[in-house]
Amino acid sequence: MSPESVIEGFIDFLLQVDGCSPETARAYEGHLRAYLSWQRRAHLDGLVLEVPVVRSYLADLYDARRSPRTIAAHLSAIRSLSRWLLLEGITKTDAVATMQTPRIPTGLPRTLTQQQMEQLLALPDTASPTGSRDAAILELLYASGARISEIAALDIASLDAEQRCVRLLGKGSKERIVPLYRRALRRLVSYLDEGRPLLIRSRTLASDSDRTALFLSRRGRRMSADSLRCRFRAYARIAGLPADITPHAMRHTFATDLLAGGADMRSVQELLGHASLATTQLYTHLTPERMKDALRRAHPRSGM
């Protein structure tokens, strides 16, 4: 098998068998093709998965001042490929399995202040079809804590207006149902009643995916995660938000605001679709005042 066909077979496995999201699969493919290109520049034949070679590649990434998180992502893709080759019987050993992941500095998630959030949500012109759509997207991001890939995958049937909830398909095809506050539901219903029908008329829909999609582009096609990010960045610039604020900051803010409002950790974990409670606990570092209040109310010696 050629190196290209090996990578293609692995990506097909991730998408069709492992339940990997298209975004993750695309990232893995990019990392593996970068590794293959590096090997060719180093005059190595085939797709070499040996510890000294992989270490040399990671060292070059480090010298190129790639972040520890990026280097770890490249190593993760290489390790996953090596493990798959062993499972498929294409190789007899998984040499890179024991390689340690570079230590990633733990930074606190970026969040928006309430003033920033209100300013951002008020920006779209709801009188236009695309403005109505964008208002619904932004409000839904904050109302549900959804990942941008989850928003892109939504169908009309994912929304239950009567029960005021949305059904999200997360990592590993795990489904969760998130209730929505009334303003978010109003934005969505308004878009469905007034904005989306005008976007449908913009062209003859070519696929079932377009026909069922909740959020459509100007051309009447399902909006991709990339196009959703593009729209978010446009509004973030207008709102004067820091350049490193991404749609994921809406998810972080959702979680932080729930915890600050007194929501219990397990409930927030379920709403976010986190597999581990430890991931959700990161947000407690963003709500020190809430924890101080809890200590003052609950500790028997807090008044001494």
DOKOLKE-682515 format. One record per residue (C-alpha): residue in three letters; x, y, z. Coordinates in steps of 0.1 Angstrom, whole numbers, padded with zeros to 4 digits, always signed. Last residue first. Layout:
<rs>
ALAXYZ...
</rs>
This chain:
<rs>
MET-0154+0339+0630GLY-0183+0340+0605SER-0169+0313+0582ARG-0165+0289+0611PRO-0194+0266+0603HIS-0186+0266+0566ALA-0217+0267+0544ARG-0226+0303+0536ARG-0191+0318+0536LEU-0177+0288+0516ALA-0205+0291+0490ASP-0199+0328+0487LYS-0162+0322+0482MET-0170+0295+0456ARG-0192+0319+0436GLU-0166+0346+0438PRO-0139+0322+0425THR-0159+0314+0393LEU-0133+0309+0366HIS-0114+0282+0384THR-0147+0263+0387TYR-0146+0260+0349LEU-0118+0234+0349GLN-0142+0212+0369THR-0160+0204+0336THR-0130+0185+0322ALA-0125+0166+0355LEU-0162+0155+0353SER-0152+0133+0324ALA-0171+0124+0293HIS-0182+0160+0288GLY-0215+0164+0269LEU-0217+0201+0278LEU-0252+0198+0293GLU-0243+0166+0311GLN-0212+0181+0327VAL-0232+0212+0336SER-0257+0190+0354ARG-0229+0171+0372MET-0213+0203+0384ASP-0243+0217+0401ALA-0258+0250+0388GLY-0254+0279+0412GLY-0255+0309+0390ALA-0217+0311+0388LEU-0217+0274+0376LEU-0242+0283+0348ASP-0223+0314+0339THR-0190+0295+0336ALA-0206+0267+0314PHE-0222+0291+0290THR-0191+0313+0289HIS-0169+0284+0279ARG-0194+0274+0252MET-0195+0310+0239ALA-0157+0310+0240HIS-0158+0280+0217PRO-0170+0304+0190THR-0136+0320+0191ILE-0121+0349+0210ASP-0084+0352+0202ALA-0088+0385+0183PRO-0102+0402+0214LEU-0138+0415+0210GLY-0144+0448+0193ALA-0181+0440+0187ILE-0176+0445+0150ARG-0147+0421+0151ALA-0167+0395+0170TYR-0195+0398+0145ALA-0172+0390+0116ARG-0155+0363+0136PHE-0188+0346+0142ARG-0198+0346+0106CYS-0165+0330+0096ARG-0168+0304+0123LEU-0202+0294+0109SER-0187+0292+0075ASP-0160+0269+0088ALA-0185+0247+0107SER-0204+0243+0074MET-0236+0260+0066ARG-0261+0237+0048ARG-0269+0252+0014GLY-0295+0278+0004ARG-0272+0300-0015ARG-0272+0327+0012SER-0262+0299+0036LEU-0286+0277+0055PHE-0289+0268+0092LEU-0314+0241+0102ALA-0304+0216+0075THR-0331+0192+0063ARG-0332+0203+0027ASP-0295+0209+0025SER-0287+0174+0038ASP-0312+0159+0013SER-0292+0174-0015ALA-0294+0198-0044LEU-0316+0225-0030THR-0329+0247-0058ARG-0316+0282-0051SER-0322+0314-0033ARG-0357+0303-0024ILE-0344+0283+0005LEU-0328+0314+0020LEU-0362+0331+0019PRO-0378+0302+0038ARG-0350+0303+0064GLY-0356+0339+0074GLU-0393+0342+0082ASP-0407+0312+0100LEU-0375+0293+0108TYR-0356+0324+0117SER-0385+0336+0140VAL-0387+0302+0156LEU-0349+0302+0163ARG-0349+0337+0178ARG-0380+0330+0199LEU-0363+0298+0212ALA-0332+0317+0222ARG-0353+0342+0240ARG-0373+0315+0258TYR-0344+0297+0274LEU-0334+0264+0258PRO-0332+0229+0272VAL-0303+0207+0261ILE-0307+0171+0249ARG-0277+0150+0244GLU-0266+0125+0218LYS-0232+0108+0217SER-0219+0103+0181GLY-0184+0099+0194LYS-0182+0136+0200GLY-0215+0154+0202LEU-0249+0151+0184LEU-0272+0178+0199ARG-0309+0176+0204VAL-0325+0210+0211CYS-0350+0220+0237ARG-0381+0241+0243GLN-0405+0211+0246GLU-0429+0226+0221ALA-0400+0241+0200ASP-0383+0207+0196LEU-0352+0215+0175SER-0332+0186+0160ALA-0359+0181+0134ILE-0348+0213+0116ASP-0314+0196+0113LEU-0283+0205+0133ALA-0249+0193+0120ALA-0234+0228+0118ILE-0244+0236+0154GLU-0226+0205+0166SER-0195+0214+0147ILE-0196+0249+0164ARG-0196+0231+0198ALA-0228+0236+0218GLY-0230+0255+0250SER-0268+0255+0246ALA-0281+0291+0252TYR-0248+0308+0243LEU-0244+0291+0210LEU-0281+0292+0203GLU-0282+0330+0207LEU-0253+0334+0182ILE-0269+0310+0157ALA-0304+0326+0160ALA-0291+0361+0156ASP-0271+0349+0126ARG-0302+0334+0109SER-0323+0365+0115GLY-0294+0385+0100THR-0291+0362+0070PRO-0329+0366+0063SER-0328+0404+0069ALA-0349+0423+0095THR-0329+0405+0123ASP-0299+0428+0117PRO-0273+0409+0138LEU-0255+0429+0165ALA-0275+0424+0197LEU-0260+0391+0206LEU-0225+0405+0205GLN-0233+0435+0228GLU-0251+0413+0253MET-0221+0389+0254GLN-0196+0417+0258GLN-0215+0432+0287GLN-0220+0398+0303THR-0182+0393+0301LEU-0170+0368+0275THR-0149+0337+0283ARG-0114+0324+0274PRO-0106+0291+0289LEU-0080+0290+0317GLY-0046+0278+0307THR-0031+0244+0313PRO+0004+0242+0298ILE+0006+0211+0276ARG+0033+0186+0285PRO+0044+0168+0254THR+0028+0134+0249GLN+0051+0105+0259MET+0060+0079+0233THR+0050+0044+0244ALA+0027+0037+0215VAL+0053+0048+0190ALA+0065+0012+0182ASP+0031-0004+0176THR+0043-0037+0162LYS+0033-0063+0136THR+0022-0040+0109ILE-0007-0043+0084GLY-0026-0066+0108GLU-0056-0042+0108LEU-0052-0037+0146LEU-0015-0029+0142LEU-0021-0004+0114TRP-0048+0012+0136ARG-0024+0016+0165SER+0002+0033+0143LEU-0024+0056+0128SER-0036+0066+0163ARG+0000+0072+0174ILE+0007+0094+0144ALA-0025+0115+0150SER-0017+0119+0187LEU+0018+0129+0179HIS+0006+0157+0156ALA-0019+0169+0182ALA+0008+0169+0209ILE+0029+0191+0187THR+0000+0215+0182ARG-0007+0217+0219PRO+0030+0222+0227SER+0030+0252+0203ARG+0049+0252+0171ARG+0081+0272+0174ALA+0097+0258+0141ASP+0123+0242+0164TYR+0095+0224+0182LEU+0081+0211+0150ASP+0116+0200+0140ALA+0119+0182+0173LEU+0085+0165+0167TYR+0098+0152+0134SER+0131+0139+0150ARG+0111+0122+0177VAL+0089+0105+0150VAL+0120+0092+0132PRO+0137+0080+0164VAL+0104+0063+0175GLU+0096+0044+0143LEU+0065+0049+0122VAL+0080+0053+0087LEU+0054+0060+0059GLY+0072+0051+0027ASP+0108+0060+0019LEU+0127+0086+0039HIS+0145+0114+0019ALA+0142+0139+0048ARG+0120+0160+0025ARG+0099+0129+0019GLN+0096+0124+0057TRP+0085+0159+0062SER+0058+0155+0035LEU+0045+0123+0053TYR+0044+0141+0086ALA+0024+0170+0071ARG+0001+0144+0055LEU-0004+0129+0089HIS-0012+0162+0106GLY-0037+0172+0078GLU-0054+0138+0079TYR-0058+0140+0117ALA-0073+0175+0114ARG-0098+0163+0087ALA-0108+0134+0109THR-0114+0157+0138GLU-0135+0180+0117PRO-0155+0152+0101SER-0164+0139+0136CYS-0151+0104+0146GLY-0176+0076+0148ASP-0149+0049+0149VAL-0163+0029+0121GLN-0172+0052+0092LEU-0153+0084+0099LEU-0122+0071+0117PHE-0120+0041+0094ASP-0122+0062+0063ILE-0094+0084+0077PHE-0072+0053+0083GLY-0079+0040+0047GLU-0070+0074+0033ILE-0037+0075+0053VAL-0027+0041+0041SER-0037+0050+0005GLU-0014+0080+0007PRO+0015+0060+0021SER+0012+0035-0008MET+0000+0000+0000
</rs>
